[in-house]
Amino acid sequence: MHSINHTLMSVFFTAWGYQLTYLEFLAFVTSVVGVAYGIFGPRITWPWWNISSLLYAGLFFEQKYYASAVLQFVFVAGGIWGWFGWGPKGAKPAKLSLKRNIYWMIGYLIAWFSLYPFLLHIGAAASLTDAFGFVGSCIAQVLMCLERYEAWPLWFVVDGVYAYQFWHGKSYLTSMLYFIFVALAIGGWRRWLRIANREKSAV
């Protein structure tokens, strides 16, 4: 196990002074594949999501992004839920009611400002943005498993915040990954909204 960890943390290559490890590179590739699949809604997105989450858990613990590291295990649990919840035919996007949207937003704000002081207390890096991203990602993951299109605009916001956080923390490839996620979230947002509207009109 120690040798595997040592290999993953070894430098894959260095560019402009930035040392990219095998771990970050593999996490990057599997994440892009998983999220790209998610736009189109096949169930195969979830195994890719889980592999990337486990890889990023190790990376984020190394970088002291504790909330982001713990979040990866939430993603793994969501991946298992999503695999069985979506079924063989994949996602069938639908929309939340206005009332439920408001409930989710209130819960988001309460949880964010509750988690922030705890992360600050334990010395986590980027406590404010990490708390924002943790809570937002948990909610977006649940909405993905429930096949609600509102997951995508929330991913758009959360991924934008993470892109800033990791760039500021000099994890440049991970920051670029979240910029890619922002673009993919726009694609998922548009596609899932179109399908949800079509299903609603059919009913």
N, C-alpha and C positions, 0 to 999 in steps of 0.2 A: 504493500500500500504506500509506503514511504517513497519507493522508487517511482511509482506511478505519479504521485503528487509532485515529486521533484522534476519529472519529465514535463508535466503539464505547466509547471511554473517556469520552465526554462524559456529563454528568449528565442522566439521563432525568427524574427528579424528586427533590425533597427532602421528606422527611417526618420530623418530630421531630428535625431536625438531621442526619439520615442521608441522604447523597447516593448515590442509586442510579444506576449507570451503565447505558447501553444494553447493554453486554456482560454485566453480571451479570443483568439482567432476561431477556435472551434465553437465557442459560445456564440460568436458573431454569426457564423455561417448557419448554424442550426436555428438561430432565432429568426433570421431573414426568411428561411424556408418555411418555418412554422407560421409566421404571421402572413406571408404571401398566400399560403394555402387557406388561411382563415378568411381571407376576403371572399373566396369562392365557396366556402362552407362545407368542404368534404371532411369527413371524420378523421382523415389521416393527419390533419393539422395538429391534433392533440399529442401523439407520440413525439413529434418534433418539438412541440412546445415544452414537453416534460424534460427531454434531453437538454435543451438549452437552459431550462430553469435550474437543473442540477449543476450544470457547468457554471452558470452565473452565481449560484449560491456560494460556491468556493471562491470565486473571484471577488465578490463583494465583501465576504468576511475578511479576506486579505486586505482590502482597502478601507475597512472599518465603516462601510455603509451597512450598518447592522439591520436597519429596517428593510433595505433593499434585499439583503441576504435572506432574511426570514420570509420575505414576500415570495421568494422563489418556491418555497415549500407550499405556500398557498396556491401558487400556480400549478404545482404538481397535483395537489388535491383537486383543483379545478379541472385539470386535464383529464383525470380519471372520471370525474363527474361528466365532463363534456363528451367523452368517448361514449359512455353509456346513454347519456341524455339525448344526444343528437341522433343516435341510431345510424344504421348503415347508409341511409339516404342523405345524411348530412343535415345542416341547419335549415330551419324554416323561419326566416326572420319575421318578427312582429314588432309592434310599437307599444310602449308603456302609455298609460293614461296620464294626463296632466297632473292629477292628484298624486300618483305614484312617483312621478318625476320630482315633485316638490318634496316628498318624503325622503327620497334618496339624497337630494341636495342638502337638506337639513341634517340628515345623518352624517353626510360627508363632512360638513363644517364642524360638527360637534366632535367627531372622531379625530379630525385633523388637529384641532387645537387641544385635544386631550393627549394625543400621542407626542406632540412636539416637546413639551417640557420634560417628558420621560427620556426621550432621545438626547436632549440637551444634558440631562443629569448624568447619563452614562458615558458621555463624551463621544457620541456618534458624529461622524463627519456630515456636514450639510444638513443639520437636524430639521430645519424648517421645510426645505424642499423634499427631503427624504420622507418626512411624515406626510406631506401632501401627496407624494407619489405612491407611498404605501397604501394609504386609504383609498385613493382614486383607483389604483390598480386592482385592489380587492373588489371594489364595487364593479369596475369594468369587467373583471373576470367572471363575477357572478352573472352579470347581464349577458356576457357571451354564452355562458352555459345555459341560460334561460332563453337564448336565441332572440334577444332584444336588440334592435338596431342602435339604440342609444349607447351601447357599449362603445361604438366607434367614435362619435364626437368626444366622449370622455377619454378614450385612448389618445385622441389627437391632442387634448390639453395636457394630459399627464406626460405623454412622451415628449412634448415640447419642453416641459419643465425638467424632465430627466436629461434631455439633450444639453440644456444649459448647465445642469448640475455636474455632469460628467466632464464636460468641456472645461469647466472651472476647476475641477479636480484633476485635470490633465490626463484623464482616461479618454484619449482622443478617438480611438476606434469605437469604443462603446458609445461615445457621444455621437459619432457619425451613424452608428446603428440606430440610435433613437431619432435622428433626423430622418433616416429611411423609414422608421416606424410612423413618423408624422405623415409622410407622403402616402404610405400604405393605408393609414387610418382614413385618409381622405377617400381613397378608392373603396375601402370597406364601407365607409359611411354612405357613399353614393349608391353602391350596389345593394346593400341591405335595405336602405330606405326605399329604393325602387321596388324591391321584391315585397317589402312590408306593405307599401301602398297598393300594390297589385293584388295582394292577398286580401287586403281589407275591402277593396272595391269588389272583389269576387264574392265576398260574403254578403 
